[in-house]
Amino acid sequence: MPLARVQRIEILDECDTPRGWVYRLEVHFEDGAATQHEASMSWVDHEYWTSGRIAPSRVIEAVVRFVLEHECTLPQKFDAATARRWCRDIDRDLPAMIEP
């Protein structure tokens, strides 16, 4: 279980890349702590998780929230696809977290 619950996830910057997006984001916790991260997500993962129907920024927020709900820490820099190694149920459960 995480040490502190996530209060909000703030996207600071979004950059398109030839294979997807890179986000600079800040995670704010209920205990007042905050961490900054750089997360990338490929077009392939975005399409797989949402069939392209949900904004990529919402998907990366959901990935971060999912990982933090299932792990204690989030690396400072990571690719969304690596979350599959940390949370084996992410492919099954993530789409329900981001449905409109």
PyMOL CGO cylinders between C-alpha atoms (Angstrom):
from pymol import cmd
from pymol.cgo import CYLINDER

trace = [
    CYLINDER, 0.00, 0.00, 0.00, 1.33, 3.48, -0.81, 0.3, 1, 1, 1, 1, 1, 1,
    CYLINDER, 1.33, 3.48, -0.81, 2.76, 5.54, 2.00, 0.3, 1, 1, 1, 1, 1, 1,
    CYLINDER, 2.76, 5.54, 2.00, 0.48, 8.48, 1.13, 0.3, 1, 1, 1, 1, 1, 1,
    CYLINDER, 0.48, 8.48, 1.13, -2.59, 8.71, -1.06, 0.3, 1, 1, 1, 1, 1, 1,
    CYLINDER, -2.59, 8.71, -1.06, -2.56, 10.71, -4.27, 0.3, 1, 1, 1, 1, 1, 1,
    CYLINDER, -2.56, 10.71, -4.27, -4.41, 14.00, -4.03, 0.3, 1, 1, 1, 1, 1, 1,
    CYLINDER, -4.41, 14.00, -4.03, -3.89, 15.11, -7.64, 0.3, 1, 1, 1, 1, 1, 1,
    CYLINDER, -3.89, 15.11, -7.64, -1.68, 14.63, -10.67, 0.3, 1, 1, 1, 1, 1, 1,
    CYLINDER, -1.68, 14.63, -10.67, -0.68, 17.78, -12.51, 0.3, 1, 1, 1, 1, 1, 1,
    CYLINDER, -0.68, 17.78, -12.51, 0.58, 17.69, -16.09, 0.3, 1, 1, 1, 1, 1, 1,
    CYLINDER, 0.58, 17.69, -16.09, 3.27, 20.38, -16.32, 0.3, 1, 1, 1, 1, 1, 1,
    CYLINDER, 3.27, 20.38, -16.32, 4.28, 19.84, -19.94, 0.3, 1, 1, 1, 1, 1, 1,
    CYLINDER, 4.28, 19.84, -19.94, 3.23, 17.64, -22.87, 0.3, 1, 1, 1, 1, 1, 1,
    CYLINDER, 3.23, 17.64, -22.87, 5.49, 17.08, -25.87, 0.3, 1, 1, 1, 1, 1, 1,
    CYLINDER, 5.49, 17.08, -25.87, 4.62, 15.14, -29.02, 0.3, 1, 1, 1, 1, 1, 1,
    CYLINDER, 4.62, 15.14, -29.02, 7.30, 12.77, -30.24, 0.3, 1, 1, 1, 1, 1, 1,
    CYLINDER, 7.30, 12.77, -30.24, 7.51, 10.63, -33.38, 0.3, 1, 1, 1, 1, 1, 1,
    CYLINDER, 7.51, 10.63, -33.38, 6.31, 7.60, -31.41, 0.3, 1, 1, 1, 1, 1, 1,
    CYLINDER, 6.31, 7.60, -31.41, 3.95, 9.18, -28.86, 0.3, 1, 1, 1, 1, 1, 1,
    CYLINDER, 3.95, 9.18, -28.86, 4.20, 11.72, -26.04, 0.3, 1, 1, 1, 1, 1, 1,
    CYLINDER, 4.20, 11.72, -26.04, 6.48, 12.74, -23.21, 0.3, 1, 1, 1, 1, 1, 1,
    CYLINDER, 6.48, 12.74, -23.21, 4.99, 14.34, -20.10, 0.3, 1, 1, 1, 1, 1, 1,
    CYLINDER, 4.99, 14.34, -20.10, 6.52, 16.24, -17.26, 0.3, 1, 1, 1, 1, 1, 1,
    CYLINDER, 6.52, 16.24, -17.26, 4.19, 15.81, -14.33, 0.3, 1, 1, 1, 1, 1, 1,
    CYLINDER, 4.19, 15.81, -14.33, 3.90, 16.41, -10.63, 0.3, 1, 1, 1, 1, 1, 1,
    CYLINDER, 3.90, 16.41, -10.63, 2.16, 14.10, -8.19, 0.3, 1, 1, 1, 1, 1, 1,
    CYLINDER, 2.16, 14.10, -8.19, 0.70, 15.76, -5.09, 0.3, 1, 1, 1, 1, 1, 1,
    CYLINDER, 0.70, 15.76, -5.09, -0.04, 13.56, -2.10, 0.3, 1, 1, 1, 1, 1, 1,
    CYLINDER, -0.04, 13.56, -2.10, -2.56, 14.07, 0.70, 0.3, 1, 1, 1, 1, 1, 1,
    CYLINDER, -2.56, 14.07, 0.70, 0.28, 14.42, 3.22, 0.3, 1, 1, 1, 1, 1, 1,
    CYLINDER, 0.28, 14.42, 3.22, 1.53, 17.53, 1.37, 0.3, 1, 1, 1, 1, 1, 1,
    CYLINDER, 1.53, 17.53, 1.37, 4.46, 15.86, -0.37, 0.3, 1, 1, 1, 1, 1, 1,
    CYLINDER, 4.46, 15.86, -0.37, 4.98, 16.21, -4.12, 0.3, 1, 1, 1, 1, 1, 1,
    CYLINDER, 4.98, 16.21, -4.12, 7.18, 14.39, -6.62, 0.3, 1, 1, 1, 1, 1, 1,
    CYLINDER, 7.18, 14.39, -6.62, 8.10, 15.23, -10.21, 0.3, 1, 1, 1, 1, 1, 1,
    CYLINDER, 8.10, 15.23, -10.21, 8.35, 12.68, -13.00, 0.3, 1, 1, 1, 1, 1, 1,
    CYLINDER, 8.35, 12.68, -13.00, 8.94, 12.37, -16.72, 0.3, 1, 1, 1, 1, 1, 1,
    CYLINDER, 8.94, 12.37, -16.72, 6.66, 9.81, -18.33, 0.3, 1, 1, 1, 1, 1, 1,
    CYLINDER, 6.66, 9.81, -18.33, 6.50, 8.71, -21.94, 0.3, 1, 1, 1, 1, 1, 1,
    CYLINDER, 6.50, 8.71, -21.94, 3.68, 6.87, -23.66, 0.3, 1, 1, 1, 1, 1, 1,
    CYLINDER, 3.68, 6.87, -23.66, 3.66, 5.42, -27.16, 0.3, 1, 1, 1, 1, 1, 1,
    CYLINDER, 3.66, 5.42, -27.16, 0.89, 5.74, -29.71, 0.3, 1, 1, 1, 1, 1, 1,
    CYLINDER, 0.89, 5.74, -29.71, 0.62, 1.94, -29.55, 0.3, 1, 1, 1, 1, 1, 1,
    CYLINDER, 0.62, 1.94, -29.55, -0.11, 1.89, -25.80, 0.3, 1, 1, 1, 1, 1, 1,
    CYLINDER, -0.11, 1.89, -25.80, -2.57, 4.77, -26.09, 0.3, 1, 1, 1, 1, 1, 1,
    CYLINDER, -2.57, 4.77, -26.09, -4.43, 2.94, -28.86, 0.3, 1, 1, 1, 1, 1, 1,
    CYLINDER, -4.43, 2.94, -28.86, -4.33, -0.35, -26.95, 0.3, 1, 1, 1, 1, 1, 1,
    CYLINDER, -4.33, -0.35, -26.95, -5.74, 1.08, -23.72, 0.3, 1, 1, 1, 1, 1, 1,
    CYLINDER, -5.74, 1.08, -23.72, -8.33, 3.46, -25.21, 0.3, 1, 1, 1, 1, 1, 1,
    CYLINDER, -8.33, 3.46, -25.21, -8.76, 2.80, -28.95, 0.3, 1, 1, 1, 1, 1, 1,
    CYLINDER, -8.76, 2.80, -28.95, -7.73, 6.45, -29.33, 0.3, 1, 1, 1, 1, 1, 1,
    CYLINDER, -7.73, 6.45, -29.33, -10.95, 7.73, -27.71, 0.3, 1, 1, 1, 1, 1, 1,
    CYLINDER, -10.95, 7.73, -27.71, -9.44, 9.35, -24.60, 0.3, 1, 1, 1, 1, 1, 1,
    CYLINDER, -9.44, 9.35, -24.60, -6.97, 12.24, -24.48, 0.3, 1, 1, 1, 1, 1, 1,
    CYLINDER, -6.97, 12.24, -24.48, -3.41, 10.93, -23.98, 0.3, 1, 1, 1, 1, 1, 1,
    CYLINDER, -3.41, 10.93, -23.98, -2.92, 13.20, -20.96, 0.3, 1, 1, 1, 1, 1, 1,
    CYLINDER, -2.92, 13.20, -20.96, -5.86, 11.50, -19.20, 0.3, 1, 1, 1, 1, 1, 1,
    CYLINDER, -5.86, 11.50, -19.20, -4.37, 8.11, -19.97, 0.3, 1, 1, 1, 1, 1, 1,
    CYLINDER, -4.37, 8.11, -19.97, -0.96, 8.96, -18.51, 0.3, 1, 1, 1, 1, 1, 1,
    CYLINDER, -0.96, 8.96, -18.51, -2.66, 10.37, -15.40, 0.3, 1, 1, 1, 1, 1, 1,
    CYLINDER, -2.66, 10.37, -15.40, -4.56, 7.09, -15.02, 0.3, 1, 1, 1, 1, 1, 1,
    CYLINDER, -4.56, 7.09, -15.02, -1.36, 5.07, -15.48, 0.3, 1, 1, 1, 1, 1, 1,
    CYLINDER, -1.36, 5.07, -15.48, 0.37, 7.09, -12.74, 0.3, 1, 1, 1, 1, 1, 1,
    CYLINDER, 0.37, 7.09, -12.74, -2.60, 6.76, -10.40, 0.3, 1, 1, 1, 1, 1, 1,
    CYLINDER, -2.60, 6.76, -10.40, -2.87, 3.02, -11.08, 0.3, 1, 1, 1, 1, 1, 1,
    CYLINDER, -2.87, 3.02, -11.08, 0.82, 2.42, -10.37, 0.3, 1, 1, 1, 1, 1, 1,
    CYLINDER, 0.82, 2.42, -10.37, 0.75, 4.47, -7.18, 0.3, 1, 1, 1, 1, 1, 1,
    CYLINDER, 0.75, 4.47, -7.18, -2.33, 2.60, -5.97, 0.3, 1, 1, 1, 1, 1, 1,
    CYLINDER, -2.33, 2.60, -5.97, -0.49, -0.69, -6.50, 0.3, 1, 1, 1, 1, 1, 1,
    CYLINDER, -0.49, -0.69, -6.50, 3.13, 0.26, -5.70, 0.3, 1, 1, 1, 1, 1, 1,
    CYLINDER, 3.13, 0.26, -5.70, 4.88, 2.42, -3.13, 0.3, 1, 1, 1, 1, 1, 1,
    CYLINDER, 4.88, 2.42, -3.13, 7.11, 4.39, -5.49, 0.3, 1, 1, 1, 1, 1, 1,
    CYLINDER, 7.11, 4.39, -5.49, 7.14, 5.69, -9.04, 0.3, 1, 1, 1, 1, 1, 1,
    CYLINDER, 7.14, 5.69, -9.04, 10.47, 6.16, -10.85, 0.3, 1, 1, 1, 1, 1, 1,
    CYLINDER, 10.47, 6.16, -10.85, 11.45, 9.70, -11.71, 0.3, 1, 1, 1, 1, 1, 1,
    CYLINDER, 11.45, 9.70, -11.71, 11.58, 8.75, -15.39, 0.3, 1, 1, 1, 1, 1, 1,
    CYLINDER, 11.58, 8.75, -15.39, 9.59, 5.90, -16.96, 0.3, 1, 1, 1, 1, 1, 1,
    CYLINDER, 9.59, 5.90, -16.96, 7.62, 4.70, -19.97, 0.3, 1, 1, 1, 1, 1, 1,
    CYLINDER, 7.62, 4.70, -19.97, 3.98, 3.78, -19.47, 0.3, 1, 1, 1, 1, 1, 1,
    CYLINDER, 3.98, 3.78, -19.47, 4.60, 0.34, -20.98, 0.3, 1, 1, 1, 1, 1, 1,
    CYLINDER, 4.60, 0.34, -20.98, 6.91, -0.55, -18.09, 0.3, 1, 1, 1, 1, 1, 1,
    CYLINDER, 6.91, -0.55, -18.09, 3.93, -0.31, -15.76, 0.3, 1, 1, 1, 1, 1, 1,
    CYLINDER, 3.93, -0.31, -15.76, 2.97, -3.75, -17.10, 0.3, 1, 1, 1, 1, 1, 1,
    CYLINDER, 2.97, -3.75, -17.10, 6.01, -5.16, -15.28, 0.3, 1, 1, 1, 1, 1, 1,
    CYLINDER, 6.01, -5.16, -15.28, 5.03, -3.48, -12.01, 0.3, 1, 1, 1, 1, 1, 1,
    CYLINDER, 5.03, -3.48, -12.01, 1.27, -4.10, -12.15, 0.3, 1, 1, 1, 1, 1, 1,
    CYLINDER, 1.27, -4.10, -12.15, 0.28, -7.16, -14.10, 0.3, 1, 1, 1, 1, 1, 1,
    CYLINDER, 0.28, -7.16, -14.10, -3.44, -6.29, -14.10, 0.3, 1, 1, 1, 1, 1, 1,
    CYLINDER, -3.44, -6.29, -14.10, -3.00, -2.85, -15.66, 0.3, 1, 1, 1, 1, 1, 1,
    CYLINDER, -3.00, -2.85, -15.66, -4.06, -3.93, -19.16, 0.3, 1, 1, 1, 1, 1, 1,
    CYLINDER, -4.06, -3.93, -19.16, -7.27, -5.39, -17.76, 0.3, 1, 1, 1, 1, 1, 1,
    CYLINDER, -7.27, -5.39, -17.76, -8.13, -2.69, -15.21, 0.3, 1, 1, 1, 1, 1, 1,
    CYLINDER, -8.13, -2.69, -15.21, -6.82, 0.60, -16.64, 0.3, 1, 1, 1, 1, 1, 1,
    CYLINDER, -6.82, 0.60, -16.64, -9.49, 1.10, -19.34, 0.3, 1, 1, 1, 1, 1, 1,
    CYLINDER, -9.49, 1.10, -19.34, -12.23, 1.15, -16.68, 0.3, 1, 1, 1, 1, 1, 1,
    CYLINDER, -12.23, 1.15, -16.68, -10.36, 3.89, -14.79, 0.3, 1, 1, 1, 1, 1, 1,
    CYLINDER, -10.36, 3.89, -14.79, -10.30, 6.21, -17.81, 0.3, 1, 1, 1, 1, 1, 1,
    CYLINDER, -10.30, 6.21, -17.81, -13.68, 5.68, -19.42, 0.3, 1, 1, 1, 1, 1, 1,
    CYLINDER, -13.68, 5.68, -19.42, -15.53, 8.98, -19.94, 0.3, 1, 1, 1, 1, 1, 1,
]
cmd.load_cgo(trace, "trace")
